[in-house]
């Protein structure tokens, strides 16, 4: 691929609900641009975007794919993102490299939770956007209903550019709302201009009014002329649209058919015409030498800098760091400095990636998207710059994973293989996390949802040939006592020669400090137990609290006091007193009204207001205590509650079902509380059965 200057580049992210048509739209654009000689399909598993085996098998996108499309003298970097919230991290990474967005909406399904989520992400970033309505070749699709719902949600910003022409249940052309002219596709693949048919006039007037209202909103002068009944010229409309689209005050609505590759020529023309090139966008970092703002602004004349927005660590094509050049011009064999890792990285060759194909390029200008191979230290969200002007850019916010499962290898001996595979997957997916929970003898893997983790499990087997089992995690219960107990234990063993003798008298009571497992003290008088055995007694307690006698959970909040005992001048040893203390603990603990404690989380659930009742009802079933509700921006309710960790298992699936994918949740640990009798009894029985 040839080199493109900054003004000839457009970086566009495709957003929308899962199944709305983002991948097939990318495929149609790629086909019309000449990248492919025939159009693939998601159903056939031969699209440019969905090139991963898991994506082909599941028939939906799981990773962001970059597809650079050359259109006339321009390069449009399309970032095709997954639509399902399980892969939100992929979308967030793509957004950090995009200068504009196309929100794809199915004309059959209409506005869905993923559509609204895409809009909200664009709003947060103040990202210029268009809406493209797909499936116009389907008689069940309704462009008018989609536009009306968009206007109800987002007001006068919605400006329909086109509307479909259908005759005899066939998608035959479109009406250009700006020109108020109809265009029909002919057998040669071009269009024939014609008058707007009578059956489309009413819809044209509705769309035209919406478009002109959006234009009038762009300036006071236009508003006065609008209310004065004046007409705007086509040039005035287009100029206002250019300004309005770039500052997000106008959102054009286009439409077409992905499978027929109809509507893509106008879409590509409008991307180039209305979306900003990188040099029209702002981009700032921090010069780490003087802590002053480094205003990069995709200026090719400024010192080189780039942001790593994604990592590909594929066993078949290798490791690539996807970058966006924020300033300067990157060239082959450049040496760049990573401030975060305090290391130099040799660029070697420069690449552009199209799906799973890699092509070498001589240089990448500011604003362009490309790839670097086999960087040694740098990871996603790191910045690369020069040592002379070391710059760092704000890291993209990536969603924190809250859903977790216990995992273990299927085949013993695969532990090293699994560790290597997981390290590569964690480098690719920042919403994955592994934790070694030694206290509860389990290893945990965190993700966005249960489905996300199942897909990770399948990918480990498919790509790296290592199998894992995912199980319900062991909840981090703890054990403590509610009253004081006085106990003694004498450990005496004779087996020829020196024996073993240790005798302790101890009290056990609540310490009042639930943050530490135990407190140890001794008040022995008269040398009943020599001082040199005190550490052994404490060591016995330290070992005993790791696995409580009630249900084999760690113990917390215990105060152990050694007040008496006895010893043998020959047979006593540190080991004997350690064993005596452990056994005394077990006996005394069970005499001191032992109870099981369960961890409690502070939970926040954000849902559209109309789902509040159903979500509250489900929380009540999960033993949650609702602490309050707060109305937040966008018509959402934030529900604050306290809930046992035990009840959070598979909550992601239930919330998705209740809210049709529009609800989100987060939580953090706050304290331990005594578990209800039925919960405690179940855990104790399970421990006894083991």
Secondary structure, 3 states (H helix, E strand, C coil): CCCCCHHHEEEEEEEECCCCCHHHHHHHHHHHHCCCCCCCCCCCCCCCCCCCHHHHHHCCCCCCEEEEEEECCEEEEEEECCCCHHHHHHHHHHHCCCCEEEEEEECCCCCCHHHHHHHHHHHHHCCEEEEEEECCCCCCCCHHHHHHHHHHHHHHHEEECEEEEEECCEEEEEEECCCCEEEEECCCCCEEEECCCHHHHHHHHHHHHHHHHHHHCCCHHHHHHHHCCCCCCHHHHHHHHHHHHHCCCCEEEEECECCCCECHHHHHHHHHHHCCCHHHCCCEEEECCCCEEEECCCCCCCCCEEEEEEEEEECCCEEEEEEEEEECEEECCCEEEECCCCEEEECCCEEEEECCEEEEECEEECCCEEEEECCCCCCCCCEEECCCCCEECCCCCCCCCCEEEEEEECCCCCHHHHHHHHHHHHHHCCCCEEEEEHHHCEEEEEECCHHHHHHHHHHHHHHHCCCEEEECCCCCCEEEECCCEEEEEEEEECCCCCCEEEEEEEEEEECCCCCCCEEEEECCCCCCCCHHHHHHHHHHHHHHCCCCCCCCCCECCEEEEEEEEECCCCCECHHHHHHHHHHHHHHHHHHCCEEEEEEEEEEEEEEEHHHHHHHHHHHHHCCCEEEEEEEECCCEEEEEEEEEHHHHCCHHHHHHHHHCCCCEEEEEEEEEEECCHHHHHHHHHHHHHC
